[in-house]
Amino acid sequence: MRFLPLLVLALATSASVAETVLPLWPEGVPGKRVTPSKSTLDKIGPKGSTAGHETFINDPSIMVYPAANPNGAAVIVCPGGGYWFLSTNNEGTGVCEWLNSIGVTGILLRYRTPTSDETLPYNYPVQDLQRSLGLVRAHAKTWYIDPKRVGVIGFSAGGNLVGHASWDRTPRTYEQKSGVDDPRGPAFTIFVYGGGFIDKEDATKFREGFSVPADAPPCFFAVAHNDRTNPIEAAKLYLEYKRQNIQAELHIYSKGGHGFGTRQTKMPVDGWTKSAGEWMAAEGFTKAAQ
């Protein structure tokens, strides 16, 4: 199924036009979201979606950006935006462009927003991400993808999203409508200035009920030192990986703040994409397809 709506052209300002766009829930999106609060609407502003920022996503989809010379790996890209919008250029199409440059198929996930007023803001987005993992694997042969090498990358709230998809082991209950729902998590995770897993009162502790599971996927962590408590969180998550002898790599850059994405900042964080690409290669995720 192929679609090329105006939306594709609007989002593809920094990368080649998506070759394929698929709705995640063609037979109906599960669940019912709460009405956005005045606070959320004030943050979004009267224009709603603007250049590089998209919100009020009620029909989530994936946009496939194939590499010119695919090596079989694919990464589902989850932009940030506080669960009230998506940073679709800096943390979306720009990321797909970088992935394409190293032979990786980029899959931009337009997950449901805003969900910031939900009791669990990540719940519906996690449903969308799990669904997208199943769709990508179901189309692996057509899209020249190795289903065993489908990873995820998330930024800020998108980092929180991929963290939940990678580390939560609580079964999620929603109606499975198509047979492509995939209980497997990602093959690997790239966690860029994400958060939400440490205690709000004591940043040296994980929040109650959270732990890194023994079967967590290999993870690459990237964050700036001057990004609030996010470097503490990344370091603590990395130490849990190390304690359990799970493959991981941590980069805390001296400067770069929050939200750098794929922008060139002329600060140390500009090197994160090169390091992430080297990590994927070292772990065998970008090996040439046989």
C-alpha positions in Angstrom: 0.0 0.0 0.0 1.6 3.3 -1.1 0.5 6.8 -0.4 2.0 10.2 -1.2 -0.1 12.9 0.5 0.9 16.5 0.8 2.0 15.7 4.3 5.0 13.7 3.0 6.2 16.7 1.0 5.7 19.0 4.0 7.8 16.8 6.3 10.6 15.9 3.8 12.4 19.2 3.8 15.8 17.8 4.9 15.7 14.3 3.5 14.5 12.7 0.3 10.8 12.2 0.0 9.5 9.1 1.8 8.9 6.2 -0.6 6.2 4.6 1.5 3.7 6.0 4.0 1.6 3.5 6.0 -1.2 4.2 8.5 -0.6 2.1 11.7 -4.3 1.5 12.4 -6.3 1.4 9.1 -9.1 -0.4 10.8 -9.4 2.1 13.6 -7.0 3.6 16.2 -7.4 1.8 19.6 -8.2 3.7 22.8 -9.7 7.1 23.5 -7.6 10.1 24.4 -8.6 12.8 26.9 -9.3 16.2 25.6 -6.1 18.4 25.7 -6.0 20.8 28.6 -5.9 24.5 28.3 -2.2 24.4 29.4 -1.4 22.0 26.6 -3.3 24.0 24.0 -1.6 27.2 25.2 1.8 25.5 24.7 0.8 24.3 21.2 -0.4 27.7 20.2 -3.2 28.8 17.9 -1.4 27.5 14.7 -1.1 24.0 16.0 1.4 22.4 13.6 4.1 24.6 12.2 7.2 24.1 10.1 9.2 21.4 11.7 6.6 20.8 14.5 3.6 18.6 14.1 0.8 17.9 16.6 -2.9 16.8 16.8 -1.8 13.5 15.3 -4.9 11.3 15.5 -4.0 8.8 12.7 -0.4 7.7 13.4 1.7 6.4 10.6 5.2 5.4 9.5 7.1 7.1 6.7 9.8 4.9 5.1 13.0 6.5 3.9 15.0 3.8 2.1 18.8 4.0 1.8 20.2 4.2 -1.7 22.5 1.3 -0.8 20.7 -0.6 2.0 22.7 -2.8 4.3 19.6 -4.5 5.8 19.4 -2.4 9.0 16.4 -0.2 9.8 15.8 2.3 12.6 12.4 3.6 13.7 12.8 7.3 14.5 10.8 8.8 17.4 11.0 12.6 17.5 10.7 14.4 20.8 8.3 17.2 21.8 7.1 16.6 25.3 4.3 14.3 24.2 2.4 17.4 22.9 4.1 17.8 19.5 6.8 16.1 17.3 10.0 17.8 16.2 9.7 16.3 12.7 12.7 17.9 11.0 15.5 18.2 13.6 14.7 14.9 15.2 12.8 13.3 12.3 13.6 13.7 8.6 17.1 14.9 9.5 17.8 11.7 11.4 16.4 9.6 8.5 18.8 11.5 6.1 21.8 10.6 8.4 20.7 7.0 8.6 20.4 6.8 4.8 24.0 8.1 4.6 25.2 5.0 6.4 23.0 2.5 4.5 20.3 2.3 7.1 16.6 2.6 6.2 14.9 5.3 8.3 11.4 4.8 9.5 9.8 8.1 10.8 7.1 7.3 13.3 4.3 9.9 13.6 2.9 8.7 16.9 -0.2 10.1 18.5 0.0 13.6 20.0 -0.8 15.3 22.2 -0.9 12.7 25.0 0.7 14.9 27.6 -2.5 15.1 29.6 -3.0 11.3 29.8 -2.3 9.5 33.1 0.5 7.7 31.2 1.6 10.1 28.4 3.7 7.4 26.8 1.0 4.7 26.7 -0.6 5.4 23.3 2.8 6.3 21.7 4.2 3.0 22.9 1.3 1.2 21.3 2.2 3.0 18.1 5.8 2.1 18.3 5.1 -1.5 19.0 2.7 -1.6 16.1 5.4 0.0 13.8 7.9 -2.7 14.8 5.5 -5.3 13.6 4.7 -3.5 10.4 8.4 -3.0 9.6 9.1 -6.7 10.2 6.1 -7.7 8.2 7.4 -5.7 5.2 11.0 -6.6 5.7 11.4 -8.6 2.5 9.8 -5.8 0.4 11.8 -3.1 2.0 15.2 -5.0 2.0 15.3 -5.1 5.8 16.7 -7.8 8.0 13.9 -8.3 10.6 16.5 -9.1 13.2 18.2 -5.7 12.8 15.3 -3.3 13.4 16.3 -0.7 16.0 14.8 2.4 17.5 16.1 5.9 18.2 14.3 8.5 20.3 15.0 12.1 21.4 13.8 13.7 24.6 10.1 12.5 25.0 10.9 10.2 22.0 13.7 8.8 24.1 11.3 8.2 26.9 9.1 6.4 24.4 11.8 4.1 23.1 12.9 3.5 26.7 9.5 2.2 27.6 9.4 0.0 24.5 12.8 -1.3 25.2 12.6 -1.8 29.0 9.0 -2.2 30.1 7.9 -5.8 30.5 4.3 -5.1 31.6 1.9 -6.6 29.0 0.0 -4.0 27.1 -3.7 -4.7 26.4 -5.3 -3.3 23.3 -7.2 -5.0 20.5 -4.9 -6.6 18.0 -6.6 -5.8 14.7 -4.4 -6.9 11.8 -2.1 -9.8 12.8 1.1 -7.7 12.4 1.3 -6.8 16.1 4.8 -7.9 17.2 5.5 -8.7 20.9 9.3 -8.5 20.3 11.0 -5.3 21.2 13.7 -3.5 19.2 16.9 -5.2 18.3 18.8 -2.2 19.6 18.1 1.2 21.1 19.6 4.7 20.6 18.6 6.9 23.6 19.4 10.6 22.9 18.8 13.0 25.8 15.8 11.0 27.0 14.5 10.9 30.5 11.6 9.9 32.8 13.1 6.9 34.5 14.6 8.4 37.6 12.9 9.6 40.8 11.7 13.2 40.7 12.9 13.8 44.2 16.2 11.9 44.1 18.0 11.8 40.8 20.3 9.1 42.1 17.5 6.6 42.2 15.2 5.1 39.5 11.5 5.8 39.9 9.6 3.3 41.9 8.8 0.1 39.9 11.4 0.7 37.2 14.4 -1.5 36.5 16.4 -2.4 33.4 15.5 -6.0 32.5 18.1 -8.7 31.9 16.9 -9.0 28.3 17.2 -5.3 27.5 18.4 -4.6 23.9 21.9 -3.2 23.4 21.8 0.6 23.9 23.7 3.7 22.8 23.3 6.7 25.1 24.1 10.3 24.0 23.5 13.4 26.1 25.1 16.8 26.9 26.6 17.5 30.4 24.7 20.7 30.6 21.3 19.1 30.0 19.6 19.3 33.4 19.4 15.8 35.0 19.5 13.9 31.7 23.2 13.1 31.9 22.6 11.6 35.4 19.8 9.5 34.0 21.9 8.3 31.0 24.8 7.4 33.3 22.6 5.5 35.8 21.0 3.6 32.9 24.4 2.8 31.5 25.7 1.5 34.9 22.7 -0.8 35.1 23.6 -2.1 31.6 27.2 -2.6 32.8 26.1 -4.3 36.0 24.2 -6.8 34.0 26.8 -7.2 31.3 24.5 -6.0 28.6 26.1 -4.3 25.6 26.0 -0.5 25.8 28.0 2.7 25.0 27.6 6.1 26.8 28.6 9.5 25.5 28.2 12.6 27.7 29.4 15.6 25.8 30.7 18.7 27.6 28.3 21.1 25.9 25.2 21.0 23.7 22.2 21.5 26.0 18.9 19.9 25.1 17.3 19.4 21.7 20.4 19.4 19.5 19.1 16.6 17.3 20.8 16.7 13.9 21.5 20.4 14.0 25.1 21.5 13.7 25.7 23.4 16.9 29.5 23.9 16.7 29.7 22.2 20.1 31.0 18.8 21.1 27.6 17.1 20.6 27.9 17.4 16.9 29.9 14.2 16.9 27.2 12.0 18.2 25.9 10.7 14.8 29.4 9.6 13.9 29.8 7.8 17.2 26.4 6.2 16.9 27.1 4.9 13.4 30.4 3.5 14.6 28.6 1.8 17.5 26.0 0.2 15.2 28.8 -1.1 12.9 30.8 -2.5 15.9 27.8 -4.3 17.2 27.1 -5.8 13.7 23.8 -4.0 13.1 24.9 -2.4 9.9 26.7 -5.4 8.4 26.2 -5.8 4.7 23.1 -7.9 3.9 24.0 -11.4 2.7 
